[in-house]
Amino acid sequence: MRILLVLLSVVFLLLASCSKPQRQDIDFKAWGDYWFQGKAEISSFDLEQYRYGEPRTGEAVLIFVTEEFSRKNHVKLDQPEKAGSDKISVIKMNQTRDFVTGIYPYHMMLSVFTPTKEQNNSLKITASSQEWCGHTFTQLNLKSTESYKGKIFSYFEKEGDDSFSFTGLSEDELWNLIRINPNQIPIGSVTMMPSLFYQRFTHEEFQSEEAFIRVVDISNNRSQLVVTYSSGIRELKIDFEKVFPYQIMGWEESQTRQDGTKEISVAKRKGVKIVDYWTKNKSEDEFLRKELNLNY
């Protein structure tokens, strides 16, 4: 019986992987030459992050890298060569933000895992925030097409340890869609979950809402992704290069307060490097941080 269950599980995964549509109109030969070279792209940014009604000077980092992922468990595979149909290629974005509010610092991280060739929503999205009051962790897992289950672990009594669900696109996925190819971005009206970072700052409930997405030209070399929520409270703009590999040059987040004033957080790129950073963990490798102009 156990062997039969294992065989049925393998067959199910095989059928599931074969039935998934593939992304169209992408030169995956050129894409793979850049993204499958066994290195990550690291970009550093000067950050002005609004918190508690004031702009805070800080630093952000975007790390993009491809990985072999488990369809079933939503984790990086230790032995992808043995995973069979459970293996799926994803592009991972790690985004960090570090800034100080008065006497105490904030350390935040967002991770998004999006299929590279398979036409599917991000399989997993996580966010964490650490500051002197305590820390929180949120995780989303894709359960079916555009349907997510989530959990939050928080030191706030109101949030506690809770579960939730939502249907729609996650705003946090848009960063990876730019890097795969901007033609993957859904244009027009969409049902979208605001960024997990935004939820952390506002402590709003986890629920999707209507948003409008457009891509505009801002120069001969750059385009801008604009996300405007129907509530009028939040708008996100991401600037990126028009040509492959569509590097991200900066972003702007605007939040309108109840009194009508706007808080605008801005990030501007100051360095970029292609490197297998996981092998650069010796004291002698610290010069690489200077090359990226990293301060935190």
C-alpha positions in Angstrom: 0.0 0.0 0.0 2.8 2.4 0.9 4.6 1.8 -2.4 1.3 2.4 -4.3 0.8 5.7 -2.5 4.3 6.7 -3.4 3.8 5.8 -7.0 0.5 7.7 -7.1 2.2 10.7 -5.6 4.9 10.6 -8.3 2.4 10.2 -11.1 0.4 13.2 -9.7 3.4 15.4 -9.6 4.4 14.4 -13.1 1.0 15.1 -14.5 0.8 18.4 -12.6 4.2 19.5 -14.0 3.3 18.5 -17.5 0.0 20.3 -17.5 1.3 23.7 -16.5 1.5 26.2 -19.3 4.9 27.7 -20.1 5.8 31.4 -20.3 5.7 32.7 -23.8 7.7 35.2 -25.9 10.9 34.9 -23.8 14.3 34.1 -25.1 15.3 31.5 -22.5 18.6 30.9 -24.1 19.8 34.4 -23.4 17.9 34.4 -20.1 19.7 31.2 -19.0 23.1 32.5 -20.0 22.6 35.3 -17.4 20.6 33.6 -14.7 21.9 30.1 -14.8 25.6 30.9 -14.5 25.7 29.9 -10.8 25.9 33.5 -9.4 23.5 36.0 -7.9 22.9 39.6 -8.9 23.2 41.9 -5.9 22.1 45.6 -6.0 22.5 48.1 -3.2 20.2 51.2 -2.8 20.2 54.4 -0.7 16.9 54.3 1.1 14.6 56.9 2.5 12.0 55.0 4.4 9.0 56.7 6.1 8.2 55.3 9.5 6.2 56.9 12.4 5.5 60.0 10.3 9.2 60.8 9.5 11.6 59.9 6.6 14.4 57.7 7.8 17.8 57.3 6.1 18.7 53.7 5.5 19.9 51.1 3.0 18.1 48.4 0.9 19.6 45.4 -1.0 18.0 43.4 -3.8 19.4 39.9 -4.3 18.2 37.9 -7.3 19.2 34.3 -7.9 17.8 31.2 -9.5 17.2 28.0 -7.5 15.8 24.5 -7.8 12.7 24.4 -5.7 10.3 21.7 -4.4 6.8 21.9 -5.8 5.4 20.0 -2.8 7.3 21.4 0.2 8.2 24.9 -1.1 11.8 24.7 0.0 15.1 24.8 -1.8 16.1 21.3 -2.8 19.3 19.8 -1.3 19.6 17.1 -4.0 17.7 18.4 -7.1 19.1 15.7 -9.3 17.1 13.1 -7.2 13.9 15.2 -7.0 12.4 14.1 -10.3 9.1 15.9 -11.2 9.1 17.6 -7.7 11.8 19.9 -9.0 10.9 23.3 -10.4 13.2 26.2 -11.3 12.4 29.5 -9.5 13.9 33.0 -9.4 14.2 34.2 -5.9 14.3 37.8 -4.7 15.6 38.6 -1.3 14.9 42.3 -0.4 16.4 43.7 2.8 15.7 47.1 4.3 17.7 48.6 7.2 17.0 51.9 8.9 16.9 53.5 12.3 14.0 55.0 14.1 15.2 57.2 17.0 17.3 55.0 19.3 16.4 51.7 17.7 17.0 50.0 14.3 14.7 48.1 11.9 15.9 45.0 10.0 13.4 43.7 7.4 13.6 41.0 4.8 11.3 39.8 2.0 11.7 36.6 0.0 9.7 35.7 -3.2 10.0 32.5 -5.1 8.6 32.6 -8.6 8.6 29.9 -11.3 11.0 30.8 -14.1 9.6 29.0 -17.2 6.3 27.7 -15.8 3.4 30.1 -16.1 2.3 30.2 -12.5 2.1 32.5 -9.5 4.9 32.7 -6.9 4.9 29.5 -4.9 6.0 31.1 -1.7 6.5 34.5 -0.2 7.9 35.3 3.3 8.6 38.5 5.2 10.3 39.2 8.6 10.8 42.3 10.6 13.1 42.7 13.6 13.3 45.7 15.9 13.8 46.3 19.6 10.1 45.8 20.5 10.2 42.3 19.0 10.0 40.4 15.7 7.4 39.0 13.3 7.3 36.5 10.5 4.8 36.0 7.7 4.6 33.2 5.1 2.3 32.7 2.1 2.1 29.4 0.2 0.3 29.0 -3.1 -2.4 26.3 -2.8 -4.0 26.6 -6.2 -4.2 29.1 -9.0 -4.1 32.6 -7.3 -5.2 31.1 -4.0 -2.9 31.5 -1.0 -2.8 30.3 2.5 -0.8 32.4 5.0 0.4 32.4 8.6 1.7 35.2 10.7 3.7 34.9 13.9 3.9 38.2 15.8 4.6 39.6 19.3 1.5 41.9 18.9 -1.5 40.6 20.8 -3.9 41.8 18.1 -2.1 39.8 15.4 -0.8 36.9 17.6 -0.2 33.6 15.8 -2.9 33.6 13.1 -3.8 32.0 9.8 -5.5 33.7 6.8 -6.1 33.2 3.1 -6.7 35.4 0.0 -7.2 35.1 -3.7 -5.3 37.2 -6.2 -1.9 38.3 -7.3 0.7 39.3 -4.7 2.3 42.8 -5.2 5.6 41.3 -4.0 5.7 39.0 -7.1 5.9 42.0 -9.5 9.6 42.4 -8.8 10.4 38.9 -10.1 8.1 39.3 -13.1 10.1 42.3 -14.2 13.3 40.2 -14.0 11.8 37.3 -15.9 10.4 39.6 -18.6 8.2 42.7 -18.3 5.8 41.1 -20.8 4.8 38.8 -17.9 3.3 41.8 -15.9 -0.5 41.8 -16.0 -1.6 45.2 -17.3 -4.9 46.8 -16.2 -7.2 46.1 -13.4 -6.2 43.2 -11.1 -7.1 41.8 -7.7 -3.9 42.2 -5.6 -2.6 41.7 -2.1 -0.5 44.7 -1.0 3.2 44.0 -0.1 3.9 42.2 3.1 6.2 45.1 4.0 3.2 47.4 3.7 1.2 45.2 6.0 4.0 45.2 8.5 4.1 49.0 8.6 0.3 49.5 8.7 -0.8 46.3 10.6 -3.7 46.1 8.2 -5.6 42.9 7.8 -4.4 40.5 5.1 -6.8 41.0 2.2 -6.6 41.6 -1.5 -8.1 44.7 -3.2 -8.5 46.2 -6.6 -5.4 47.7 -8.2 -4.5 49.1 -11.6 -1.1 48.2 -13.2 0.6 50.1 -16.0 4.1 50.3 -17.5 5.2 53.7 -18.8 8.4 54.9 -20.5 10.3 57.4 -18.4 13.4 57.8 -20.6 15.1 56.2 -23.7 16.6 53.5 -21.5 14.1 53.0 -18.6 10.5 52.0 -18.0 8.4 52.3 -14.8 5.9 49.9 -13.4 3.1 51.8 -11.6 0.7 50.1 -9.3 -2.2 52.2 -8.0 -4.7 50.9 -5.5 -8.4 51.8 -5.9 -8.5 52.9 -2.2 -6.2 55.8 -3.2 -4.0 55.0 -0.1 -1.0 53.3 -1.7 1.0 53.6 -5.0 4.1 51.7 -6.0 6.5 52.7 -8.7 9.5 50.5 -9.8 12.0 51.9 -12.3 13.8 49.3 -14.5 16.0 49.1 -17.6 14.1 48.5 -20.8 16.6 45.9 -22.1 17.5 42.4 -20.7 18.3 41.6 -17.9 15.9 44.4 -16.9 17.9 45.6 -13.9 15.9 47.5 -11.2 17.2 51.0 -10.7 15.0 52.2 -7.9 11.5 52.5 -6.5 9.0 54.8 -4.8 6.2 54.0 -2.4 3.6 56.5 -1.7 1.1 56.2 1.2 -1.7 58.7 1.9 -2.5 59.3 5.5 -6.0 60.0 6.8 -5.3 63.8 7.0 -4.4 63.7 3.2 -0.7 64.1 3.6 1.6 61.8 1.6 4.5 59.8 2.9 6.9 58.9 0.0 9.6 56.3 0.5 12.4 56.3 -2.1 15.2 53.9 -3.1 18.0 54.8 -5.6 20.6 52.3 -6.8 24.2 52.9 -5.8 25.9 49.6 -6.7 25.5 46.3 -8.5 27.6 43.1 -8.6 27.3 39.6 -10.1 28.8 37.2 -7.5 28.4 33.8 -5.9 28.1 35.5 -2.5 27.5 32.3 -0.6 31.2 31.4 -1.2 32.4 34.9 -0.1 32.3 34.4 3.7 35.9 35.1 4.7 37.2 38.3 6.3 39.2 38.8 3.2 36.0 39.0 1.2 34.7 42.1 3.0 36.1 44.4 0.3 33.1 43.3 -1.8 30.9 45.2 0.5 32.8 48.3 -0.2 32.4 47.7 -4.0 28.7 47.6 -3.4 28.9 50.8 -1.2 27.2 48.9 1.6 27.1 50.6 5.0 24.8 48.4 7.1 
